[in-house]
Amino acid sequence: MLGERYSSTYGYAPAYSQWDLNTKHTIALKSFTLEPGIGIENIFNKRDTSYWNSNFSTVNPGRAGYVSLKVKY
């Protein structure tokens, strides 16, 4: 979460927040460990349409999901 900020180039930028949700679990097997994960970035689909770098804006198109798998051996 970012509060209101002032930029000498663009003036005041409004507050901005982005919420993510993720989970990861550990599965221990005999010779290795698995850590599967799943998540959603930007769950409320917030889009920052400010000029680049005026509000720490990004080129993020909105909500995105992902899955991951970490293997330790």
Secondary structure, DSSP 8 states (H G I E B T S, - for coil): -B--EEETTTEEE--B----EEEE--EE-SS-EEEEEEEEESTT-----S-TTTSS-----S-EEEEEEEEE-
